[in-house]
Amino acid sequence: MSTVSCSTASSSRGCGTSFPSKTSSLPALNPPNFIRIGTNSQSDILSSHRLTLVHENRKAWSSTVPMALVDERQSTGQNVAHPPRILAYDLVQGDLVKWRWKEDKSVPDTPTAVLLHGILGSGKNWGTFARRLAHEFPTWQFLLVDLRCHGDSASLKKRGPHSVASTASDVLKLVGQLRLTPRVLVGHSFGGKVVLSMVEQAAKPLPRPVRAWVLDATPGKVRAGGDGEDHPRELISFLRQLPKVVSSKNEVYNALMEEGFSNDVAQWVVTNLRSTGPSSSSFSWAFDLDGIAELYQSYEDTNLWNFVENLPRGVHVNFLKAERSLHRWALEDLQRIHAAEELASEEGGGVEMHVLEDAGHWVHTDNPDGLFRILSSSFQVLRP
């Protein structure tokens, strides 16, 4: 696996390729290429356009020949206008992905899937699952995005409003800047509504047909879990009351447990704490909690039923309900989705409903095998 890093943590070094040790998270697999792109300092203008290619024999050679995938300009040694960083992202590629040179029109666009996380998450949430997809479908590449106010994108100050629509616009701009043509869009929870908004907003760069997956979210009203279950709004509100800098992750974990949040949520939340210095004596959040509060309010308020019930031709939307979801699916939601299934089939679009057994809201960790089987249909149908 090769990694090109341009994250905030390594911005002083620009983009570089490294090879992980043998203790990979998927040791039994021939790992796909892995590219990490984050935010850069101004000094990285030239170095950020240099990528390292890995051949079949795993020998690496450096090149400044421009690639349409990331940037088409050659580095000339002169000052050039650097496109603004839109969002931080990871790009996981199968072994058979072919680079398309600017001058070479004979190689078709690489089939691409975009994977979006939920509130308080990051693109890394999809890392293991994306590598599995890349291994099974080696001609595909998978774009894992840190949405606005989350992960490495939190340091990129975005203008308000922070909403589902503006988040979708960010991803569309990123896809356009990278000259990618996504065929599959997958969004979990909040990311699911972002996926719907992306397809609603864009004629380009989304091709037709497009398959969109909305994982454990509905187009309209957000219904939080019942008594004794974790409520995202309450979680966000509580986190905003905590100090912005804490002395340890355990301090936050204990505070969450004392407040009544579940052990799973407490453990997950503290993964978003980042060391503020080399001594790891203090930690701060990797996200913008004020912006996230706005995003969650927009998630509750945004209603995309009209779009789902009037899909354009060639758009196929798949809803996936987790069997043990914390977020309640009302009978009305299921009835409207089934009605949309019939209407869409008559109009040349498509709506489908799926249920993931033995899974709570965190579908890609609760039942990754079941989710993999369900999602695989999109990549099998759209094999290039």
Buried (B, 14 or more C-beta within 10 A) or exposed (E): BBBBBBBBEBBEBBBBBBEEEEEEEBEEBEBBBBBBBBBBEEEBBBBBBBBBBBEEEEEEEEEEEBBBBBBEBEBEEEEEEBEEBBBBBBBBBBBEBBBBBBEEEEEEBBBBBBBBBBBBBBBBBBBEBBBBBBBBBBBBBBBBBBBBBBBBBBBBEBEEEBBBBBBBBBBBBBBBBBBBBBBBBBBBBBBBBBBBBBBBBBEEBBBEBBBBBBBBBBBBBBBBBEEEBBBBBEBBEBBEEBEEEBEBBEBBBEBBBEEEBBEEBBEBBBBBBBEBEEEEEBBBBBBBBEBBBBBBBBBBEBEBBEBBBEBBEBBBBBBBBBBEBBBBBEEEBBEBBEEBBEBBEEEEBBBBBBBBEEBBBBBBBBBBEBBBEBBEEBBEEBEE
